[in-house]
Amino acid sequence: MASFASAFIFLLIPLLLHFPYGESEIQSNYYSESCPRAEEIIKEQVTALYHKHGNTAISWIRNLFHDCVVKSCDASLLLESANGVESEKATSRSFGMRNFKYIQTIKHALEKECPSTVSCADIVALSARDGAVMLGGPYIEMKTGRKDSKVSYAAQVESSIPNHNDTVSAVLSTFQSIGIDTLGTVALLGAHSVGRVHCINLVQRLYPTVDPTLDPDYAEYLKKRCPSPNPDPNAVLYSRNDRETPMVLDNMYYNNILKHKGLLAVDQQLVSDPNTYPFVQKMAADNGYFHDQFAKALLILSENNPLTGDEGEIRKDCRFVNIN
């Protein structure tokens, strides 16, 4: 009997070594005992900030993408350049990102309630979830328990985050590498229904000649928003992604690109690519379908390769690695 037990344990060890411990530690209501009001506090802060600065809700969604698509959902995005750390925020892919200071507002509220308990990575995830709701999007049940990175991945940002001029196939490849299929990618790009784009990312479609895939009247409007082919990156020169419902996370984005009124080149390519076009049509016709697919894709994004256990830490200040 003893020999059978020993043999069983011997066979079991490889399976245990293969089991994804990290994933098992991310769970629903992770803070139910250590900080019962954690998710409620984040929601309260997101709501309050939205009513003071509506664009914060848009920032939270963009933060999640920029953090999770680069290596891991680990709040590496939030690290400042200090003590040998090169900030991911300083890279060209992070151009136009803002409202990082309000992450600290959320963190301070959590530290007051439960010191050194709630990770910045979970703040990034849950603020995106609650921000989407403030913008009229779907509510998404998210797991928590992510830990914060002790390093920045600034050197990997350029190769990890698609450029605004990348082809749709390149964008699809990026998302597929983290488990998001074509349908999910088309849904996530629907986040372009809110927010704005700086002229520096638009002028390639306007000058020296207008992109033929742009609606001519819309192109004229964009030229008024961006009158120079060489816009000052520090100037307030931009166009809203959606002129009709600019602060609502809805399917107007898909209706716009079907009318050749997409801002970025990749937006318009969703219509010309046979792999993505059918999904564009379905989402343009059904806002509920868009919300369902957006929720599924954002959930997958939020769970990309999270750090758990001793792999990371709980930063006291989201901008800096803890000093032990």
Secondary structure, DSSP 8 states (H G I E B T S, - for coil): -HHHHHHHHHHHHHHHHHS-HHHHT-BTTTTTTT-TTHHHHHHHHHHHHHHH-TTHHHHHHHHHHHHHTTT-SSSGGG--SBTTB--GGGSGGGTT---THHHHHHHHHHHHHSTTTS-HHHHHHHHHHHHHHHTT-------B--BB-SS--HHHHHHHS--TTS-HHHHHHHHHTTT--HHHHHHHGGGGGSSEEEGGGTGGGTSSS--TTS-HHHHHHHHHHS--SS--TTS--EEES-SSSTTS-STHHHHHHHTT--SSHHHHHHHH-TTTHHHHHHHHH-HHHHHHHHHHHHHHHHTSS-B-GGGSB--SBTTB----
